[in-house]
Amino acid sequence: MFEPFKIVPVGYVRKNEETFIEILPEFKEALDGLRDGDWIKLVLWFHGSDTPERRSVLKVHPYNNPENPLRGVFATRSPVRPNPIALYTVRIHRIEKERLYIDEIDAFDGTPVVDIKPFVERLDCPEEARLWESRLYTTPKTGLRRREGRSP
């Protein structure tokens, strides 16, 4: 079928009073050029979802809420997917040695970071793109139902 390929972590999410990315020593030079205040894209491997059973799930209830209709995982932000990759856009608050202090994210402490890229507005948020919510769903934090149509 498909040949597997290897992805190696360049660092790990760490959480204590703050959230930071701890870059492995062999990748420290790759931080050259990043500055406090920069926006970056983080690519993470949701290793806790990396089982054959979870990789085979193709439909989920968004936010793991059974009140939400089943949707294909490609239409959700679920960690359960064929390749448990996560993507975040965050701001670097400060850099100390091999640590990037960033906005809080919903990844667990110890989640592998597989890549970091700079946020480039013309590529990551093209002018022609519009944010749309395509289905009704209930959010876990508010319990409110969102309307179909454009996001604010």
N, C-alpha and C positions, 0 to 999 in steps of 0.2 A: 504494500500500500504506500505509505509515506515513510521516508527515511527520517528518523529523528535528527535534530541538530542540537548543538550544545550552546547554552547561554550561561555565562558565568556572572556572578554578582560582582558589582563594582563597589558595593557598600551595603549598609543596612539601615533601616529606619530605627531610630532610638527615641524612646519617650521616657521622660522623667517629669520635671516641672515644665520642660519645653520639648518641642519636637525638633529633632535634627537628623541629618543624614551623616552617618559615619562612613567616610570613604576608606576603603582598604589601602594600606600603604603603597602597594604597587600601582595604584591609580591616582595617587596624590597629584602628580604633575598634570593630570588631565583637568584639574581645577583652575589652571592658569588662565586668566582672562575673565573669570567670574568675579563679580563685585557685590558688595552689600547693596540691597535694593533691586538687584536684577530679578526678573521673572524667568522661571525655568519650567520645563516639562520634565516630570519624573516618570520613568517607566519602572513599574514594580512587578515582581512575580508573587502572586498570592499563593505562597507555598502551602498554606493550610487547606487550600481548595484543590491541591494537585493530587487527586486520586483518580483511578480509572472510573469509579462510580460518578464522581462529581464532574469529571470531564465529559461524561456521556449525557449529562442533563442539557437538553436543548431548549426547554421552556421553563420559565419560573414565574412566580407571582412577584411583581415589582415590590421592592422593599421587604420581601419575604412576608407580605401581608396577604392572606388568602382572600380578602375582600377585593383585591386587585385582580383583574382577569389575567390569565396566563398569557405570557408574551415570549417570543423568541429571545434568547439571551443576547443576541446582537442588538436588540432594541432596548436593552436595559444596562444598568451599571452593576449588575450582579457579579460577585466574585466567582460564581459557579459558571464555567464556560469551557469550551474545548481547550483553550490555552489560557490559564488564569493570569492574564496580564492586566495590570491596572495602569491608568494614565492620570496624572494630576498636573495642574498648573498651579505653581506656588511662587511666593516671593521669598527671596533670601533676605533674612533680617540681618544676619551677620555671618562672617566666616571666621572660624578660629581653628587654625592648623588644618586638620582633615575633617572638620565638622562644618556642615552647612546648616545653620539654624533657620528653620522655615516655618510657614504657616502650619497650623494643626491640620492633620489629615486623618482619615478613618482607617488607616492601615495599622496593624498590630506592631508592637515593639518586636524587632528581629526580622521584619519582612525584608527580603532581599531587594535591593535596587539593582536593576539590570542596565539602566542607562539614564543619562541626564542630557538634556538638550536645551539650548536657549529658546525662550518664547520669541517668535518672530511674527509680529502682527499680520503682515501680508500673507503669510503662509498658514498661521494657526487660527486666524480670525478674519478671513477674507471679507471685504466689504459687501459682497453679494450674498453672503450667508445670513440667514435669519434663524433665530432660535424658535423652535416650534415644539409644542407638546402635542403628540399625535393621538393620545388616548387619555381617557379619564383614569385617574388612580388616586389612591389615598396615601398621603405621606405619613410616615411613622411618627414624626415629631409633632405634627399639628392635628392629624386626623382629618384635615380638610380635603375635600375633593377638588381637584384642579379641573378647570374647563378645557375643552378642546380649543385649539387655536394657538395664536402666538403667545410666547412667554413675554412677561414684562421686560 
